[in-house]
Amino acid sequence: MPSLGPAVTQENDIHTLLELHRQHFDSAALEQLGQQELDGLNELLRRQLRELERQYDDVFIDQSLESAIWNRFRHLGSTSSDRRFAEHARELRADIRHNNKLLKQLTTLKDVQQLLREDRALGY
């Protein structure tokens, strides 16, 4: 039986390896893989698992802006995610309207200082 090839295995892409094997061998050949090939495939799967775990940690544990956005809006269904994005957009528009009103009201340094005192009193 021909080898899966070092050029492909260096890419660590188990899906490509199995698809190439399926395309170039009969269906029973996959069941006839030797222990060395199975060990190699298992090692590739372990490497891919470690890489996926690292990527998962980067997305869900990282403190980056991308991670914060992903964690806030991810959901199982795209409809739910769309709804959460729409709600957030409404909140942002309300914040913008509120801030625009404040900008019109805060015309002097005294006004700004008063607002800051009120915010501190409220715990902001």
Short mmCIF file of the C-alpha atoms (twelve columns), coordinates in Angstrom:
data_MODEL
# 
_entry.id   MODEL 
# 
loop_
_atom_site.group_PDB 
_atom_site.id 
_atom_site.type_symbol 
_atom_site.label_atom_id 
_atom_site.label_alt_id 
_atom_site.label_comp_id 
_atom_site.label_asym_id 
_atom_site.label_seq_id 
_atom_site.Cartn_x 
_atom_site.Cartn_y 
_atom_site.Cartn_z 
_atom_site.pdbx_PDB_model_num 
ATOM 1   C CA . MET A 1   0.000   0.000  0.000  1 
ATOM 2   C CA . PRO A 2   1.460   3.439  -0.890 1 
ATOM 3   C CA . SER A 3   2.332   5.858  1.870  1 
ATOM 4   C CA . LEU A 4   0.235   8.945  2.567  1 
ATOM 5   C CA . GLY A 5   3.308   11.026 1.769  1 
ATOM 6   C CA . PRO A 6   5.532   13.264 3.903  1 
ATOM 7   C CA . ALA A 7   4.675   16.447 1.994  1 
ATOM 8   C CA . VAL A 8   1.041   16.179 3.010  1 
ATOM 9   C CA . THR A 9   1.688   15.022 6.576  1 
ATOM 10  C CA . GLN A 10  3.972   18.001 7.195  1 
ATOM 11  C CA . GLU A 11  0.890   20.201 6.779  1 
ATOM 12  C CA . ASN A 12  -0.763  18.318 9.686  1 
ATOM 13  C CA . ASP A 13  -4.103  18.354 7.891  1 
ATOM 14  C CA . ILE A 14  -5.811  15.105 8.838  1 
ATOM 15  C CA . HIS A 15  -8.891  15.881 6.747  1 
ATOM 16  C CA . THR A 16  -6.778  16.276 3.609  1 
ATOM 17  C CA . LEU A 17  -4.916  13.069 4.379  1 
ATOM 18  C CA . LEU A 18  -8.076  11.060 4.798  1 
ATOM 19  C CA . GLU A 19  -9.718  12.609 1.737  1 
ATOM 20  C CA . LEU A 20  -6.651  11.862 -0.409 1 
ATOM 21  C CA . HIS A 21  -6.630  8.327  0.904  1 
ATOM 22  C CA . ARG A 22  -10.336 7.939  0.120  1 
ATOM 23  C CA . GLN A 23  -9.881  9.327  -3.411 1 
ATOM 24  C CA . HIS A 24  -6.822  7.266  -4.335 1 
ATOM 25  C CA . PHE A 25  -7.585  3.927  -2.691 1 
ATOM 26  C CA . ASP A 26  -10.572 1.658  -2.586 1 
ATOM 27  C CA . SER A 27  -12.918 2.008  0.381  1 
ATOM 28  C CA . ALA A 28  -11.564 -1.098 2.112  1 
ATOM 29  C CA . ALA A 29  -8.009  0.276  2.024  1 
ATOM 30  C CA . LEU A 30  -8.715  2.706  4.845  1 
ATOM 31  C CA . GLU A 31  -9.553  -0.237 7.063  1 
ATOM 32  C CA . GLN A 32  -6.242  -1.855 6.133  1 
ATOM 33  C CA . LEU A 33  -3.995  0.925  7.368  1 
ATOM 34  C CA . GLY A 34  -0.975  -0.426 9.198  1 
ATOM 35  C CA . GLN A 35  -0.119  0.361  12.798 1 
ATOM 36  C CA . GLN A 36  2.561   2.848  11.699 1 
ATOM 37  C CA . GLU A 37  0.064   4.812  9.590  1 
ATOM 38  C CA . LEU A 38  -2.534  4.723  12.376 1 
ATOM 39  C CA . ASP A 39  0.067   5.944  14.881 1 
ATOM 40  C CA . GLY A 40  0.976   8.763  12.501 1 
ATOM 41  C CA . LEU A 41  -2.673  9.731  12.050 1 
ATOM 42  C CA . ASN A 42  -3.210  9.655  15.822 1 
ATOM 43  C CA . GLU A 43  -0.194  11.929 16.339 1 
ATOM 44  C CA . LEU A 44  -1.565  14.342 13.739 1 
ATOM 45  C CA . LEU A 45  -4.930  14.322 15.505 1 
ATOM 46  C CA . ARG A 46  -3.235  15.034 18.851 1 
ATOM 47  C CA . ARG A 47  -1.311  17.961 17.319 1 
ATOM 48  C CA . GLN A 48  -4.473  19.336 15.754 1 
ATOM 49  C CA . LEU A 49  -6.300  18.967 19.076 1 
ATOM 50  C CA . ARG A 50  -3.554  20.937 20.882 1 
ATOM 51  C CA . GLU A 51  -3.696  23.649 18.202 1 
ATOM 52  C CA . LEU A 52  -7.499  23.849 18.427 1 
ATOM 53  C CA . GLU A 53  -7.289  24.067 22.233 1 
ATOM 54  C CA . ARG A 54  -4.753  26.901 21.891 1 
ATOM 55  C CA . GLN A 55  -7.018  28.720 19.426 1 
ATOM 56  C CA . TYR A 56  -10.001 28.208 21.728 1 
ATOM 57  C CA . ASP A 57  -8.055  29.701 24.634 1 
ATOM 58  C CA . ASP A 58  -7.004  32.631 22.441 1 
ATOM 59  C CA . VAL A 59  -10.632 33.381 21.580 1 
ATOM 60  C CA . PHE A 60  -12.423 32.686 24.844 1 
ATOM 61  C CA . ILE A 61  -9.815  33.489 27.483 1 
ATOM 62  C CA . ASP A 62  -7.834  36.267 25.836 1 
ATOM 63  C CA . GLN A 63  -8.651  39.800 26.972 1 
ATOM 64  C CA . SER A 64  -8.525  41.288 23.477 1 
ATOM 65  C CA . LEU A 65  -11.320 43.302 21.897 1 
ATOM 66  C CA . GLU A 66  -12.040 40.435 19.492 1 
ATOM 67  C CA . SER A 67  -12.416 38.038 22.407 1 
ATOM 68  C CA . ALA A 68  -14.753 40.409 24.249 1 
ATOM 69  C CA . ILE A 69  -16.935 40.799 21.155 1 
ATOM 70  C CA . TRP A 70  -16.991 37.062 20.501 1 
ATOM 71  C CA . ASN A 71  -17.900 36.234 24.098 1 
ATOM 72  C CA . ARG A 72  -20.639 38.857 24.216 1 
ATOM 73  C CA . PHE A 73  -22.371 37.977 20.970 1 
ATOM 74  C CA . ARG A 74  -21.673 34.323 20.282 1 
ATOM 75  C CA . HIS A 75  -24.680 32.115 20.460 1 
ATOM 76  C CA . LEU A 76  -25.745 28.800 19.023 1 
ATOM 77  C CA . GLY A 77  -28.085 30.279 16.440 1 
ATOM 78  C CA . SER A 78  -27.380 33.057 13.991 1 
ATOM 79  C CA . THR A 79  -30.880 34.457 14.625 1 
ATOM 80  C CA . SER A 80  -30.076 34.886 18.294 1 
ATOM 81  C CA . SER A 81  -26.697 36.448 17.477 1 
ATOM 82  C CA . ASP A 82  -28.390 38.816 15.016 1 
ATOM 83  C CA . ARG A 83  -30.898 39.782 17.715 1 
ATOM 84  C CA . ARG A 84  -28.096 40.453 20.216 1 
ATOM 85  C CA . PHE A 85  -26.231 42.596 17.671 1 
ATOM 86  C CA . ALA A 86  -29.428 44.549 16.962 1 
ATOM 87  C CA . GLU A 87  -29.997 45.116 20.699 1 
ATOM 88  C CA . HIS A 88  -26.429 46.302 21.106 1 
ATOM 89  C CA . ALA A 89  -26.794 48.659 18.133 1 
ATOM 90  C CA . ARG A 90  -29.935 50.157 19.753 1 
ATOM 91  C CA . GLU A 91  -28.038 50.619 23.022 1 
ATOM 92  C CA . LEU A 92  -25.176 52.328 21.192 1 
ATOM 93  C CA . ARG A 93  -27.570 54.671 19.377 1 
ATOM 94  C CA . ALA A 94  -29.221 55.545 22.725 1 
ATOM 95  C CA . ASP A 95  -25.776 56.234 24.225 1 
ATOM 96  C CA . ILE A 96  -24.920 58.475 21.281 1 
ATOM 97  C CA . ARG A 97  -28.174 60.438 21.695 1 
ATOM 98  C CA . HIS A 98  -27.503 60.800 25.428 1 
ATOM 99  C CA . ASN A 99  -23.928 61.943 24.827 1 
ATOM 100 C CA . ASN A 100 -25.040 64.452 22.205 1 
ATOM 101 C CA . LYS A 101 -27.513 65.931 24.717 1 
ATOM 102 C CA . LEU A 102 -24.732 66.163 27.286 1 
ATOM 103 C CA . LEU A 103 -22.469 67.925 24.815 1 
ATOM 104 C CA . LYS A 104 -25.142 70.560 24.221 1 
ATOM 105 C CA . GLN A 105 -25.698 71.027 27.969 1 
ATOM 106 C CA . LEU A 106 -22.033 71.110 28.994 1 
ATOM 107 C CA . THR A 107 -20.975 74.507 27.752 1 
ATOM 108 C CA . THR A 108 -18.688 75.579 30.598 1 
ATOM 109 C CA . LEU A 109 -16.051 73.987 32.789 1 
ATOM 110 C CA . LYS A 110 -18.374 74.517 35.742 1 
ATOM 111 C CA . ASP A 111 -21.027 72.356 34.009 1 
ATOM 112 C CA . VAL A 112 -18.485 69.571 33.451 1 
ATOM 113 C CA . GLN A 113 -17.315 69.709 37.072 1 
ATOM 114 C CA . GLN A 114 -20.915 69.503 38.311 1 
ATOM 115 C CA . LEU A 115 -21.585 66.466 36.118 1 
ATOM 116 C CA . LEU A 116 -18.427 64.761 37.393 1 
ATOM 117 C CA . ARG A 117 -19.476 65.387 41.019 1 
ATOM 118 C CA . GLU A 118 -22.890 63.883 40.307 1 
ATOM 119 C CA . ASP A 119 -21.338 60.863 38.598 1 
ATOM 120 C CA . ARG A 120 -19.002 60.277 41.546 1 
ATOM 121 C CA . ALA A 121 -21.922 60.541 43.950 1 
ATOM 122 C CA . LEU A 122 -23.717 57.849 41.938 1 
ATOM 123 C CA . GLY A 123 -20.610 55.653 41.882 1 
ATOM 124 C CA . TYR A 124 -19.662 56.038 38.219 1 
# 
